[in-house]
Amino acid sequence: MDFIDKIVDKNYHYFDEDRKRNTKILIILVSMMIFVESCWVVGFWVLKIPEMLWLVIVTLTGFIVTLIGMISYKMPFVFARNLTLGLGYLIVGMPVLFFGLDSGVTLHLAFLPLATILLFSRKEVKRFAWYFLSILGGYTFIVAWCFTYGAMLNTPPETLRVFHTIVSLDGIFISMYFTYFFFVENTKYKALLYNEREKSDHLLLSIFPETIADKLRNSNQSVADSFDNVTVLFADIVGFTEYASKMNANELVAMLDEIFSEFDALVDKYEIEKIKTIGDAYMAVGGLPVPDGQHCHKVASMALEINEIIKEKFAEKYDLKLRIGMHTGKAVAGVIGNKKFSYDLWGDSVNIASRFESSGHPEKIHITEAVKNELGNAFTFEDCGEIMIKGKGMMQSYFLTGKKEVVQTVSFSAPNSVAIAVA
C-alpha cells in the first residue's frame, strides 16, 4: 500500500483526496485482475478452451497496459478507468455468452457493479448513474441472448466441471478481496469518524461545561438554568490601555494568552467554570452548572492564587498589576445565539462582581459582605467600609487578604498527657 501511495502522490499529486482514493483502488483492482487472469491463462490452456484463452490474453494485455500506463506514464485516470471497466465488461460478459446462464461463470456478473462503486468519486454521481445504467443494459442483452439462442459453445461436461471449479475458486478469491477491502475501508472511516467526533467533543467542551455540552448534543432546545447561590469572579489588568499602546499586536496577544492560560489551569484545579474573557478581563464562576457547597471557598482560593501568580511571574516581567472583584448571589446561566453561540451568565450578581472589580485596588481582592459571610472564619479580611455601587447604592466591602492557618491538636494517651499544635 505504501508503494501505491507513493505512485499516486507522484503521478496524481494534483488530485483531491477523494480522487486519490479512487486512483489507489483502480491500481489495486488492475493488479488483482492481472494476477487472476494470469492464473486463468494456465487453466484455459490446460482445459483447451481456445475461446476463453484468447479472451483472457486480450483482457490481460489490456490490464497490464493500464497498470504500466498509470505507474510509469501518468495515464489519465478517467481513460484508465474507462479502459479497465471496458475490459471488465468483456471478461464478465463474454464467458456467460459462451457457456450460458446456468454456468458458474455468472458469479462474475456481480463483481463489476461492486468494482464500479469504488471507482467514482462523490462528485461524479451523474457519470456513475450513466455507467451503471449501461451495465444494466449490457446484462439485459446477455440474459436476452442466452434465453433466445442459448450458450455459444458446446463444452464437454468433464471440461465444464473443471471450469466451474476454477470459476468458483476465482469467485472466492475475488469476494474475499472485496470483503477485505470493504472491511479495511469501513474500519478506516469509522476511525476517522471517531477522531472527528473526538475533535468536535473537545471543541465543545472547550466552550461549554460538560453537562451543558451533553444537553446541546442531545437536544436542539435552548439551555437556561437559574442558580440561587453562585460566586462570580472578575479579574482585570490595571492600565491595560497603556500596555496596549506600548506593545505590538503579537506581543499583546502573547501576553494575554500567557496570563489567561495560568488562570485556566487554576479554573481546572478548583473545579470552577470559566465563562469568558472580555478584552483584558477574565470572568469565572463557582457553583454551576452543578451546584457546589464549597463554590465560594474555591473561588476565593483561586483569587488568592491568581494574586500570587501575578506577583511571582508577571509583576516584574510585564510590570503588571491586577484588580479582582467577587460577589455571591443568584444568577441565570444559559446558551445564547445560533451562530458563534456561548455559555453566559446574567443577573445582579454579575453586575455587582464587575462593579467591585472596577472599584477595587490593584493587587487586591475586593469582595462583598455576602462573600465574607459565605467564607466564614476560614479566611482573613480587611474592612473597607461602605462604597457606592451604581444601581445598588451603598454596599459594605472588604479585601480578601488570605487563608487562616489550620491548627490541629493531637493528644497522646500516656502517663503524662502531651498536646502538640500543628500549624
C-alpha positions in Angstrom: 0.0 0.0 0.0 2.9 2.4 0.7 4.2 1.7 -2.8 0.9 2.5 -4.3 0.6 5.7 -2.2 3.9 6.8 -3.5 2.9 6.3 -7.1 -0.4 8.2 -6.6 1.4 11.1 -4.8 4.0 11.3 -7.6 1.8 10.9 -10.7 -1.5 12.3 -9.5 -0.5 14.7 -6.8 -2.9 17.4 -8.1 -5.9 15.2 -7.3 -8.0 15.8 -4.2 -8.2 13.1 -1.5 -11.4 11.6 -2.9 -9.9 11.2 -6.4 -6.6 9.9 -5.0 -8.5 7.2 -3.1 -10.2 6.2 -6.4 -6.9 6.1 -8.2 -5.4 3.8 -5.5 -8.4 1.5 -5.7 -8.1 1.3 -9.5 -4.4 0.4 -9.3 -5.2 -2.4 -6.8 -8.1 -3.7 -8.9 -6.0 -3.8 -12.0 -3.2 -5.6 -10.2 -5.6 -8.1 -8.8 -7.1 -8.8 -12.3 -3.6 -9.3 -13.7 -2.9 -12.0 -11.0 -6.3 -13.7 -11.5 -6.1 -13.7 -15.3 -2.6 -15.0 -15.3 -3.9 -18.0 -13.5 -6.7 -18.3 -16.0 -4.3 -18.4 -18.9 -2.7 -21.5 -17.4 -6.1 -23.1 -16.6 -7.7 -22.5 -20.0 -4.5 -23.7 -21.8 -4.7 -26.9 -19.8 -8.5 -27.2 -20.4 -8.0 -26.5 -24.1 -10.7 -23.8 -24.3 -9.2 -21.5 -27.0 -12.1 -19.0 -27.0 -11.6 -18.2 -23.3 -7.8 -18.4 -23.6 -7.8 -15.7 -26.3 -10.3 -13.6 -24.4 -8.2 -13.8 -21.3 -5.0 -13.0 -23.2 -6.6 -9.9 -24.7 -8.0 -8.6 -21.4 -4.8 -9.5 -19.5 -2.8 -7.5 -22.0 -5.2 -4.6 -21.5 -4.9 -4.7 -17.7 -1.1 -4.8 -18.0 -1.0 -1.8 -20.3 -3.3 0.1 -17.9 -1.1 -0.7 -14.9 2.2 0.3 -16.7 0.5 3.4 -18.0 -0.6 4.5 -14.6 2.7 3.7 -12.9 5.2 4.9 -15.5 3.4 7.2 -17.9 0.8 9.1 -15.8 -2.0 7.7 -17.8 -5.1 10.0 -17.3 -7.3 8.5 -14.6 -10.6 8.7 -16.5 -9.1 7.0 -19.5 -7.5 4.2 -17.3 -10.9 3.8 -15.5 -12.9 3.5 -18.8 -10.4 1.0 -20.2 -10.5 -1.1 -17.1 -14.3 -1.1 -16.9 -14.5 -1.9 -20.7 -12.2 -4.9 -20.1 -14.3 -5.8 -17.2 -17.4 -5.9 -19.5 -15.6 -8.4 -21.7 -14.3 -10.7 -19.0 -17.6 -11.0 -17.1 -20.0 -10.8 -20.1 -18.4 -12.9 -22.8 -18.0 -16.1 -20.7 -21.7 -16.0 -19.9 -22.5 -15.9 -23.7 -20.0 -18.7 -24.3 -21.3 -21.1 -21.6 -24.8 -20.0 -20.8 -26.7 -18.6 -17.7 -26.6 -21.9 -15.9 -22.8 -21.9 -15.8 -20.8 -20.9 -12.7 -19.3 -18.0 -14.6 -22.4 -15.9 -14.0 -21.0 -15.4 -10.5 -18.6 -12.8 -12.0 -21.5 -10.6 -13.1 -21.9 -9.4 -9.5 -18.3 -8.1 -9.3 -18.4 -5.5 -12.0 -21.0 -3.3 -10.2 -19.1 -3.7 -6.9 -15.9 -2.5 -8.6 -17.8 0.4 -10.2 -18.9 1.7 -6.8 -15.3 2.1 -5.8 -14.1 4.0 -8.8 -16.3 7.0 -8.9 -15.9 10.0 -6.5 -18.8 11.7 -4.8 -18.6 14.5 -7.4 -19.4 12.0 -10.3 -22.9 11.0 -9.4 -24.3 11.6 -12.9 -21.4 9.8 -14.6 -21.8 6.8 -12.2 -25.5 6.7 -12.9 -25.0 6.6 -16.7 -22.3 3.9 -16.3 -24.5 1.9 -14.0 -27.4 2.1 -16.5 -25.0 0.9 -19.2 -24.1 -2.1 -17.0 -27.8 -3.0 -16.6 -28.3 -2.6 -20.4 -25.4 -5.0 -21.0 -26.7 -7.5 -18.6 -30.2 -7.3 -20.1 -28.6 -8.1 -23.5 -26.7 -11.1 -22.1 -29.8 -12.5 -20.5 -31.9 -12.0 -23.6 -29.3 -13.6 -25.8 -28.9 -16.6 -23.6 -32.7 -17.1 -23.4 -33.1 -16.7 -27.1 -30.0 -18.6 -28.5 -28.6 -20.4 -25.6 -24.8 -20.9 -25.0 -22.5 -20.2 -27.9 -20.1 -23.1 -27.0 -20.9 -26.7 -26.5 -18.4 -27.7 -23.8 -18.0 -31.4 -22.6 -19.4 -32.0 -19.1 -16.0 -33.1 -17.8 -14.3 -29.9 -19.0 -17.2 -27.8 -17.8 -16.9 -29.3 -14.3 -13.3 -28.4 -14.0 -14.0 -25.0 -15.5 -16.8 -24.5 -12.8 -14.3 -25.4 -10.1 -11.8 -22.8 -11.4 -14.5 -20.2 -11.6 -15.7 -21.0 -8.1 -12.1 -20.7 -6.7 -11.7 -17.5 -8.6 -15.0 -16.1 -7.3 -14.0 -17.0 -3.7 -10.7 -15.1 -4.2 -12.4 -12.0 -5.6 -15.1 -12.0 -3.0 -12.5 -12.3 -0.2 -10.7 -9.4 -1.7 -13.8 -7.3 -1.7 -14.6 -8.4 1.8 -11.1 -7.4 3.0 -11.2 -4.1 1.1 -14.6 -3.1 2.4 -13.5 -4.1 5.9 -10.4 -2.0 5.8 -12.2 1.0 4.3 -15.0 0.7 6.8 -12.5 0.4 9.7 -10.6 3.4 8.4 -13.6 5.6 8.0 -15.0 4.5 11.4 -11.7 5.6 12.9 -11.8 8.8 11.0 -15.4 9.4 12.2 -14.4 8.6 15.8 -11.4 11.0 15.6 -13.6 13.8 14.2 -16.2 13.2 16.9 -13.4 13.4 19.5 -12.3 16.7 18.0 -15.8 18.1 18.0 -16.3 16.9 21.6 -13.1 18.5 22.6 -14.0 21.8 20.9 -17.5 21.7 22.5 -16.0 21.1 26.0 -13.6 23.9 25.5 -16.6 26.3 25.0 -19.2 24.8 27.4 -19.3 22.9 30.7 -19.6 19.2 30.3 -23.3 19.0 31.4 -24.2 21.8 29.0 -22.3 20.2 26.2 -24.3 17.0 26.8 -27.6 18.9 26.6 -26.6 20.5 23.3 -25.6 17.2 21.8 -28.9 15.6 22.6 -31.3 18.4 22.1 -31.9 21.5 19.9 -33.7 23.3 22.7 -32.3 26.4 24.4 -30.3 25.8 27.6 -31.1 28.1 30.5 -30.8 27.5 34.3 -31.4 29.6 37.4 -29.0 29.3 40.4 -29.7 30.6 43.9 -26.1 30.7 45.1 -23.0 31.1 42.9 -19.8 33.1 43.3 -18.7 35.3 40.4 -15.2 36.5 39.9 -13.8 39.2 37.7 -10.1 39.8 37.2 -8.9 42.8 35.2 -5.4 44.1 34.2 -4.8 47.6 35.6 -3.8 50.1 33.0 -4.3 47.7 30.1 -4.8 50.6 27.6 -1.3 51.8 28.4 0.1 48.3 27.8 -1.7 48.1 24.5 -0.1 51.3 23.3 3.4 50.1 24.1 3.2 46.6 22.6 2.6 45.4 19.1 -0.3 43.1 18.4 1.6 39.8 18.6 3.2 40.7 21.9 -0.1 41.8 23.4 -1.9 38.7 22.4 1.0 36.5 23.6 1.0 38.3 27.0 -2.8 37.8 27.4 -2.5 34.2 26.3 0.3 33.5 28.8 -1.6 35.1 31.7 -5.0 33.7 31.0 -3.6 30.2 30.4 -2.4 30.3 34.0 -5.9 31.3 35.1 -7.4 28.4 33.0 -5.2 26.0 34.9 -6.5 27.3 38.2 -10.1 27.0 36.9 -9.5 23.3 36.4 -7.7 22.9 39.7 -10.5 24.4 41.7 -13.3 22.9 39.6 -14.7 26.4 38.6 -16.2 27.3 35.3 -14.5 29.9 33.1 -17.3 32.0 31.4 -15.3 34.2 29.1 -12.6 36.8 28.6 -13.6 40.3 27.6 -10.6 42.1 26.4 -8.2 42.1 29.3 -10.9 41.0 31.8 -11.3 37.4 32.9 -14.7 36.1 34.2 -15.2 32.8 36.1 -17.9 31.4 38.4 -18.2 28.7 41.0 -21.3 26.7 41.8 -22.6 26.0 38.3 -23.7 24.2 36.2 -23.6 21.7 39.0 -24.3 23.2 42.5 -21.3 23.0 44.8 -21.5 23.8 48.6 -17.8 24.9 48.5 -18.1 27.2 45.5 -17.3 30.4 47.4 -14.2 28.9 49.1 -12.9 27.5 45.8 -13.3 30.9 44.0 -11.7 32.7 47.0 -8.7 30.2 46.9 -8.4 30.7 43.2 -8.4 34.5 43.6 -5.6 34.4 46.2 -3.5 32.1 44.0 -4.1 34.4 41.0 -2.7 37.3 43.0 0.4 35.2 44.0 1.0 34.1 40.3 0.8 37.7 39.1 3.3 38.8 41.7 5.7 35.9 41.2 5.6 35.6 37.4 4.2 38.7 35.7 4.7 41.7 38.0 8.3 42.2 37.1 8.1 40.7 33.6 5.3 43.0 32.4 5.1 45.5 35.3 1.7 44.1 35.7 -1.0 44.5 38.4 -4.5 43.0 38.7 -7.8 44.0 40.3 -10.1 41.3 41.4 -13.8 41.5 42.4 -16.1 38.8 43.8 -19.7 38.5 44.8 -22.0 35.7 45.8 -25.7 35.5 45.0 -28.3 34.5 42.4 -27.6 34.2 38.7 -29.1 32.9 35.5 -26.9 30.9 33.0 -27.6 29.7 29.5 -26.5 29.4 25.9 -27.4 32.2 23.6 -27.4 32.6 19.8 -27.3 30.1 17.0 -24.0 31.3 15.4 -20.8 31.6 17.5 -23.0 30.8 20.5 -21.6 30.9 24.0 -22.5 30.0 27.6 -23.0 33.2 29.5 -24.2 34.5 32.9 -26.6 37.2 33.8 -28.1 38.9 36.9 -27.3 41.3 39.7 -24.5 39.1 41.0 -22.6 39.5 37.7 -23.1 43.3 37.8 -22.1 43.6 41.4 -18.9 41.5 41.0 -18.0 43.6 38.0 -18.6 46.8 39.9 -16.5 45.6 42.9 -13.6 44.7 40.5 -13.7 48.1 38.8 -13.9 50.0 42.2 -11.2 47.9 43.8 -7.4 48.5 44.3 -4.5 47.0 42.3 -3.2 43.7 43.8 -6.4 43.5 46.0 -9.3 41.1 46.0 -12.4 43.3 46.6 -15.3 41.3 47.9 -18.9 41.9 49.1 -20.3 41.2 52.5 -22.1 38.2 51.1 -18.8 36.7 50.1 -17.4 37.4 53.6 -20.4 35.8 55.3 -20.2 32.7 53.0 -16.5 32.2 53.7 -17.0 32.5 57.5 -13.8 32.1 59.6 -11.8 30.2 57.1 -10.2 33.4 55.5 -8.9 36.7 56.7 -10.3 40.1 55.6 -9.7 43.8 55.7 -12.7 46.0 56.3 -13.0 48.7 53.6 -16.2 50.4 54.8 -19.1 51.2 52.5 -18.7 52.2 48.8 -21.2 53.4 46.3 -22.2 50.8 43.7 -24.1 52.0 40.6 -27.6 50.8 40.7 -27.3 49.3 44.2 -26.4 52.3 46.4 -24.1 52.0 49.4 -22.6 48.5 50.0 -20.2 47.2 52.6 -17.0 46.0 51.1 -13.9 44.0 52.2 -10.5 43.0 50.9 -9.8 39.2 51.0 -6.3 39.0 52.4 -5.6 35.3 52.9 -6.5 32.0 54.5 -6.4 31.3 58.2 -3.8 28.8 59.4 -5.3 25.5 60.4 -4.4 24.4 63.9 -4.8 20.8 64.9 -4.4 19.4 68.4 -3.0 15.9 68.7 -3.3 14.1 72.1 -1.4 11.0 73.1 -2.6 8.8 75.8 0.3 8.4 78.2 1.0 8.9 81.9 1.9 12.4 81.2 -0.5 13.8 78.5 1.2 15.9 75.8 -0.6 18.3 73.4 1.1 19.2 70.1 -0.1 22.2 68.0 0.5 21.9 64.3 0.2 25.0 62.1 
